């Protein structure tokens, strides 16, 4: 799918890493919840509307969660009890 994911140091708070991306509109659902599984731990992201899409997302993680990277990340969407993987990637270290 065309789902994207990236990580950077948060500009709002240096103690956090910001994970952002967009869910491919072809797989997005109006009532979906968005999750990131990072090195086996599951985190829920919040949805964001941008000028380009209504299916963007952001997640803030405390520094150290990525353990210096690289980290395996899967983006999952959920409607009800069913999870669907929409992206599988590796994030580089954040310095």
C-alpha positions as CSV (number, residue, x, y, z in Angstrom):
1,X,0.0,0.0,0.0
2,X,1.0,3.6,-0.2
3,X,0.9,4.1,3.6
4,X,3.9,6.1,4.8
5,X,5.8,6.3,8.1
6,X,8.7,8.5,9.3
7,X,10.4,9.4,12.6
8,X,12.0,12.6,13.8
9,X,12.9,14.4,17.0
10,X,9.8,16.3,18.2
11,X,10.1,20.1,17.7
12,X,7.6,20.6,20.5
13,X,9.4,18.6,23.2
14,X,13.0,17.4,22.9
15,X,12.2,14.4,25.2
16,X,10.0,12.8,22.5
17,X,10.3,11.3,19.1
18,X,7.5,12.0,16.6
19,X,6.3,9.2,14.4
20,X,4.1,10.5,11.5
21,X,2.6,9.2,8.3
22,X,-0.4,8.8,6.1
23,X,-2.7,5.8,5.6
24,X,-3.3,4.9,2.0
25,X,-6.8,6.2,1.2
26,X,-7.5,2.8,-0.6
27,X,-7.3,0.9,2.7
28,X,-8.4,3.7,5.1
29,X,-11.8,3.4,6.9
30,X,-13.8,6.3,8.5
31,X,-14.0,4.7,11.9
32,X,-10.5,3.2,12.0
33,X,-8.0,3.4,14.8
34,X,-4.3,3.5,14.0
35,X,-1.6,1.6,15.8
36,X,2.2,1.3,15.5
37,X,3.9,-1.9,16.6
38,X,7.5,-1.0,17.4
39,X,9.9,-3.8,18.3
40,X,6.9,-5.9,19.5
41,X,5.2,-3.1,21.6
42,X,1.9,-1.7,20.5
43,X,1.1,2.1,20.6
44,X,-2.0,3.9,19.5
45,X,-1.6,6.9,17.3
46,X,-4.0,9.7,16.9
47,X,-5.5,10.7,13.5
48,X,-4.7,14.1,12.0
49,X,-6.3,15.9,9.0
50,X,-3.9,17.8,6.7
51,X,-4.4,19.7,3.5
52,X,-3.5,16.5,1.6
53,X,-5.5,13.9,3.5
54,X,-7.9,13.1,6.3
55,X,-5.9,9.9,7.1
56,X,-2.7,11.2,8.5
57,X,-1.5,10.1,12.0
58,X,1.0,11.2,14.7
59,X,2.4,9.3,17.7
60,X,4.8,10.7,20.3
61,X,7.3,8.3,22.0
62,X,9.7,9.0,24.8
63,X,13.3,9.1,23.8
64,X,14.8,5.7,24.3
65,X,11.8,3.7,23.0
66,X,13.6,3.1,19.7
67,X,16.8,2.1,21.7
68,X,19.1,4.1,19.4
69,X,17.5,2.4,16.3
70,X,17.1,1.0,13.9
71,X,13.7,-0.3,14.9
72,X,11.2,-2.5,13.2
73,X,7.8,-0.8,12.9
74,X,4.4,-2.0,11.6
75,X,1.5,0.3,11.1
76,X,-1.9,-1.4,11.7
77,X,-5.4,-0.1,11.3
78,X,-8.3,-1.5,13.3
79,X,-12.1,-1.4,12.9
80,X,-13.6,-3.3,15.8
81,X,-11.6,-6.3,16.8
82,X,-9.8,-6.9,13.5
83,X,-6.2,-5.6,12.8
84,X,-4.8,-5.1,9.3
85,X,-1.2,-4.4,8.6
86,X,-0.8,-1.5,6.1
87,X,2.9,-0.8,6.4
88,X,6.0,-2.7,7.5
89,X,9.3,-0.7,7.7
90,X,12.5,0.0,9.6
91,X,13.1,3.3,11.3
92,X,16.7,4.6,11.5
93,X,18.2,5.9,14.7
94,X,17.1,9.3,15.9
95,X,19.9,11.5,17.3
